[in-house]
């Protein structure tokens, strides 16, 4: 967690609704959740975009790594508020194992 990796956006299913899938050169796929991306999907990285991503957390089953955009152009505008509400220990938890975050229902 906390490591910056270079990745290539490989899929943007349902722009504005889900997030983006990223190839980070490992056998496990990367994913950026919609809550970490800008509100307007036209500001999201598109398929083929190569940029930096921070490892945000990993699924226990080892099938996916959740990523956070390292480039502020692709990060949600209210990131600081998001962290304060849902990950108040970040970035002090970098390097420590974490469990999957639980987001409230809309």
TIMILO-832342 format. One record per atom (N, C-alpha, C): residue in one letter; y, x, z. Coordinates in pm, whole numbers, padded with zeros to 5 digits, always signed. Example, Ala and Ser with C-alpha at 12.3 -4.5 7.8 and 13.67 -1.06 7.14 Angstrom:
A-00569+01319+00780;A-00450+01230+00780;A-00330+01320+00780;S-00225+01285+00708;S-00106+01367+00714;S+00003+01290+00787;
This chain:
X-00116+00084+00000;X+00000+00000+00000;X+00124+00089+00000;X+00222+00051-00081;X+00346+00126-00088;X+00352+00227-00201;X+00237+00260-00259;X+00234+00356-00368;X+00291+00294-00495;X+00373+00372-00567;X+00427+00327-00696;X+00333+00373-00806;X+00293+00279-00892;X+00207+00308-01005;X+00274+00259-01132;X+00245+00323-01243;X+00295+00274-01372;X+00193+00176-01427;X+00243+00068-01482;X+00154-00032-01537;X+00213-00095-01662;X+00124-00159-01737;X+00162-00230-01859;X+00132-00378-01841;X+00231-00462-01863;X+00210-00606-01855;X+00117-00647-01969;X+00006-00713-01934;X-00093-00751-02035;X-00101-00901-02057;X-00049-00980-01965;X-00052-01126-01983;X+00055-01191-01897;X+00118-01295-01954;X+00218-01375-01882;X+00178-01521-01903;X+00073-01566-01833;X+00031-01705-01851;X+00129-01799-01782;X+00162-01908-01847;X+00250-02010-01790;X+00375-01948-01730;X+00461-01887-01810;X+00583-01823-01757;X+00660-01915-01664;X+00700-01860-01552;X+00775-01936-01453;X+00687-02005-01350;X+00554-02004-01371;X+00466-02079-01282;X+00366-01993-01205;X+00317-01884-01263;X+00207-01812-01199;X+00246-01669-01163;X+00280-01589-01261;X+00310-01448-01241;X+00267-01370-01363;X+00254-01238-01349;X+00214-01155-01462;X+00097-01066-01424;X+00009-01044-01521;X-00106-00955-01504;X-00070-00818-01560;X-00111-00714-01488;X-00070-00578-01520;X-00191-00486-01523;X-00200-00404-01627;X-00301-00299-01636;X-00242-00176-01570;X-00306-00130-01461;X-00258-00010-01391;X-00354+00106-01407;X-00442+00096-01506;X-00532+00206-01538;X-00651+00219-01445;X-00682+00114-01370;X-00798+00114-01282;X-00896+00007-01328;X-01016+00009-01272;X-01113-00094-01309;X-01077-00230-01249;X-00986-00232-01155;X-00940-00355-01094;X-00804-00392-01153;X-00781-00520-01173;X-00657-00563-01234;X-00542-00574-01135;X-00420-00567-01187;X-00301-00585-01106;X-00236-00718-01138;X-00168-00774-01039;X-00103-00903-01057;X+00026-00906-00977;X+00134-00957-01038;X+00261-00979-00969;X+00278-01129-00954;X+00285-01177-00831;X+00298-01319-00803;X+00437-01370-00841;X+00445-01493-00882;X+00570-01557-00923;X+00678-01545-00816;X+00640-01545-00686;X+00741-01541-00580;X+00815-01407-00575;X+00760-01303-00639;X+00826-01173-00640;X+00905-01148-00768;X+00901-01240-00860;X+00970-01227-00989;X+01099-01308-00990;X+01192-01278-01081;X+01315-01357-01090;X+01288-01505-01110;X+01380-01588-01065;X+01366-01733-01079;X+01354-01776-01225;X+01426-01710-01313;X+01423-01744-01456;X+01318-01658-01526;X+01217-01722-01584;X+01106-01648-01644;X+01149-01562-01763;X+01263-01593-01826;X+01308-01508-01937;X+01351-01370-01887;X+01367-01353-01757;X+01401-01223-01698;X+01277-01145-01656;X+01160-01206-01668;X+01035-01139-01631;X+01001-01030-01734;X+00922-00929-01693;X+00874-00833-01793;X+00780-00905-01890;X+00787-00869-02015;X+00704-00933-02118;X+00580-00851-02145;X+00486-00911-02217;X+00364-00839-02255;X+00402-00710-02327;X+00342-00601-02284;X+00371-00471-02342;X+00472-00389-02265;X+00544-00453-02171;X+00641-00379-02089;X+00568-00278-02001;X+00613-00154-02005;X+00559-00048-01919;X+00666-00015-01816;X+00632-00029-01690;X+00728-00003-01582;X+00653+00029-01454;X+00727+00058-01350;X+00667+00091-01221;X+00643-00033-01137;X+00535-00029-01060;X+00501-00137-00968;X+00457-00074-00837;X+00494-00139-00728;X+00451-00094-00596;X+00327-00173-00556;X+00229-00104-00499;X+00110-00175-00450;X+00153-00253-00326;X+00144-00383-00336;X+00192-00475-00233;X+00081-00508-00134;X-00039-00540-00184;X-00159-00557-00104;X-00279-00573-00196;X-00398-00561-00142;X-00520-00570-00222;X-00611-00677-00165;X-00677-00749-00255;X-00775-00849-00213;X-00891-00778-00144;X-00942-00839-00043;X-01057-00782+00029;X-01178-00767-00062;X-01193-00858-00158;X-01310-00853-00246;X-01298-00742-00351;X-01183-00675-00355;X-01165-00561-00447;X-01149-00597-00592;X-01123-00725-00624;X-01113-00765-00764;X-00971-00767-00818;X-00872-00751-00729;X-00734-00755-00777;X-00642-00683-00679;X-00542-00616-00735;X-00438-00553-00655;X-00310-00629-00681;X-00246-00673-00575;X-00118-00743-00588;X-00008-00638-00594;X+00085-00660-00684;X+00191-00563-00709;X+00328-00625-00687;X+00425-00538-00660;X+00565-00577-00649;X+00641-00496-00752;X+00727-00557-00832;X+00803-00478-00929;X+00886-00370-00859;X+00877-00248-00908;X+00959-00139-00854;X+01098-00139-00918;X+01108-00192-01037;X+01234-00202-01108;X+01308-00327-01061;X+01426-00313-01001;X+01497-00431-00948;X+01529-00537-01053;X+01528-00502-01181;X+01552-00604-01285;X+01443-00711-01284;X+01322-00673-01242;X+01208-00765-01244;X+01173-00820-01106;X+01257-00796-01007;X+01231-00840-00871;X+01316-00962-00838;X+01261-01055-00762;X+01336-01175-00725;X+01464-01138-00653;X+01567-01217-00676;X+01699-01190-00618;X+01699-01203-00467;X+01613-01289-00412;X+01610-01312-00268;X+01497-01235-00200;X+01464-01116-00253;X+01352-01038-00200;X+01368-01009-00051;X+01486-00970-00007;X+01507-00937+00135;X+01478-01058+00224;X+01522-01176+00181;X+01494-01299+00255;X+01344-01329+00256;X+01279-01312+00140;X+01135-01334+00129;X+01061-01245+00229;X+01096-01117+00233;X+01030-01022+00323;X+01054-01062+00469;X+01176-01097+00502;X+01209-01136+00640;X+01126-01256+00685;X+01101-01349+00593;X+01026-01470+00629;X+00875-01450+00628;X+00823-01376+00529;X+00678-01373+00511;X+00612-01239+00540;X+00687-01129+00540;X+00630-00996+00568;X+00727-00917+00655;X+00761-00967+00774;X+00865-00904+00855;X+00833-00759+00895;X+00709-00718+00891;X+00674-00580+00927;X+00689-00480+00814;X+00720-00530+00693;X+00731-00441+00578;X+00868-00376+00582;X+00889-00251+00553;X+00795-00152+00500;X+00723-00071+00606;X+00742-00102+00736;X+00676-00023+00839;X+00524-00031+00831;X+00471-00133+00763;X+00326-00147+00751;X+00268-00068+00634;X+00355+00003+00558;X+00306+00083+00447;X+00207+00187+00499;X+00094+00193+00433;X-00011+00287+00472;X-00112+00228+00568;X-00086+00108+00617;X-00178+00042+00710;X-00251-00069+00638;X-00377-00095+00676;X-00447-00207+00614;X-00380-00338+00654;X-00372-00430+00559;X-00315-00561+00588;X-00407-00669+00536;X-00393-00787+00590;X-00470-00900+00540;X-00387-00973+00436;X-00451-01065+00366;X-00379-01141+00264;X-00269-01221+00332;X-00149-01219+00274;X-00042-01299+00334;X-00069-01448+00314;X-00022-01526+00406;X-00036-01669+00397;X+00103-01727+00371;X+00118-01794+00258;X+00245-01855+00223;X+00241-02003+00260;X+00352-02057+00303;X+00355-02199+00336;X+00340-02285+00212;X+00292-02404+00233;X+00281-02500+00123;X+00420-02550+00088;X+00443-02575-00044;X+00576-02626-00083;X+00600-02765-00030;
